[in-house]
Amino acid sequence: MKIELTVDGAAVSDDVEPRMLLVQYLREKLGKTGTVIGCDTSNCGACTVHLDGTSVKSCNVLAVQAGGRTVTTIEGLADTVEGDLHPVQESFRECHGLQCGFCTPGMIMQAVDLLKENPNPSEEEVRLGMEGNLCRCTGYHNIVKSVLHAAGGGAA
């Protein structure tokens, strides 16, 4: 099937299999390997991207469902012109929310969406807002600290 969409600010047109998942399309066709395949069951959230500005688990979305829409991956989050990290990315770096890094792209994408909806969350609200994303290193303390730090810096 033919799809046209915008990925990280660039217009893309491609032929895809109707059953191809968005995560597969991003990684295999577009080389957006920052979007991680973690579990293939939508439990871990490592594949989280923004679809029209809202976080989704891209292993739960068919590529054809993204047709006509806008996708932002972890690679498209930073200011590539200036070379600056997105404030949430910078906060994860500063607060050691990275751990091994496997879950980090999905965590950051979820955190950006959370802060867009709630720019000044409590610790409990961060924990609830991030609950669909799993960290295998059990680094939740620093992840929550990173999101709260980003909120304090106006990262949304």
C-alpha positions in Angstrom: 0.0 0.0 0.0 1.2 3.5 -0.7 1.5 5.8 2.3 2.5 9.5 2.6 3.4 10.9 6.0 5.7 13.4 7.7 8.5 11.9 9.9 10.6 14.2 11.9 9.7 17.1 9.7 10.4 15.4 6.4 7.7 14.3 3.9 7.9 10.6 3.2 6.2 8.5 0.6 6.5 4.7 0.5 5.0 1.4 -0.4 4.5 -0.8 2.6 2.9 -4.2 3.4 -0.5 -3.6 5.0 0.6 -5.6 8.0 3.9 -3.7 8.6 4.0 -2.1 12.1 5.0 1.5 12.4 8.0 0.6 14.5 9.2 -1.7 11.7 8.7 1.0 9.1 10.5 3.6 11.1 13.5 1.3 11.8 13.7 -0.8 8.7 12.6 1.6 5.9 13.6 5.0 7.4 16.6 4.0 9.6 15.1 5.6 12.7 16.7 3.1 15.0 16.3 5.3 18.1 12.8 3.9 18.2 13.5 0.6 20.0 11.7 -2.7 19.6 11.5 -3.9 23.2 8.8 -6.5 23.7 6.5 -6.7 20.6 3.5 -6.9 22.9 3.0 -3.2 23.7 4.0 -3.7 27.4 7.3 -1.9 27.6 6.9 1.4 25.8 10.4 1.4 24.3 8.9 2.1 20.9 7.0 5.2 21.9 6.8 7.9 19.3 4.5 10.9 18.8 1.7 10.5 16.3 0.2 13.9 15.6 1.7 15.1 18.8 0.4 12.4 21.1 2.6 9.5 22.4 1.8 6.1 21.0 3.5 2.7 21.2 4.5 2.3 17.6 4.4 -1.5 17.9 0.6 -1.1 18.3 0.1 1.0 15.1 0.3 -0.2 11.5 2.4 1.9 9.2 -0.7 2.5 7.0 -2.5 4.0 10.0 0.1 6.7 10.1 -0.6 7.7 6.5 -1.4 11.4 6.2 -0.2 12.0 9.7 2.9 13.4 11.4 5.3 11.2 13.3 8.1 12.4 15.6 10.7 10.0 16.8 13.5 10.5 19.4 15.7 11.6 16.5 13.3 14.4 15.5 12.9 15.7 19.0 16.1 17.7 19.3 16.9 21.0 17.6 19.1 19.7 14.8 19.7 23.1 13.4 21.3 24.4 16.6 22.5 21.0 17.8 20.7 21.4 21.1 19.0 18.5 22.9 15.3 18.9 23.7 14.9 20.1 27.3 13.6 16.7 28.4 16.6 14.9 26.8 18.9 17.4 28.5 17.1 16.7 31.8 17.6 13.0 31.5 21.3 13.5 30.8 21.7 15.9 33.8 19.7 13.8 36.3 21.1 10.4 35.2 17.8 9.1 34.0 19.5 7.2 31.2 20.7 3.9 32.9 21.5 1.4 30.2 19.6 3.6 27.6 17.4 0.9 26.2 14.1 2.3 27.5 15.3 6.0 27.3 13.9 7.0 23.9 10.4 5.7 24.8 10.7 7.2 28.3 11.6 10.6 26.9 8.9 10.6 24.2 6.3 9.7 26.9 7.7 12.4 29.3 7.4 15.1 26.6 3.8 14.2 26.0 3.1 14.0 29.8 4.6 17.5 30.3 2.7 18.9 27.4 -0.5 17.8 29.1 0.6 18.6 32.6 3.5 21.1 32.7 3.8 21.0 36.5 3.2 17.4 37.6 3.6 16.0 41.1 5.9 13.0 41.6 2.8 10.8 41.8 1.5 12.3 38.5 4.8 11.6 36.9 4.8 8.0 38.1 1.2 7.5 36.8 1.9 9.2 33.5 5.0 7.1 32.9 3.5 3.7 34.0 3.2 2.3 30.5 6.9 2.5 30.0 9.2 -0.1 31.6 12.8 0.3 32.7 14.7 -3.0 32.9 17.3 -1.4 35.1 14.7 -0.3 37.7 16.0 3.2 37.3 12.6 4.8 37.9 13.9 7.1 40.7 16.2 9.0 38.3 13.6 8.8 35.5 11.0 10.5 37.7 13.6 12.9 39.0 14.5 13.8 35.3 10.9 14.4 34.4 10.3 16.6 37.5 13.6 18.5 36.7 12.4 19.1 33.1 9.1 20.3 34.4 10.9 22.8 36.7 12.8 24.1 33.7 9.7 24.6 31.6 10.5 21.7 29.3 7.0 21.1 27.9 
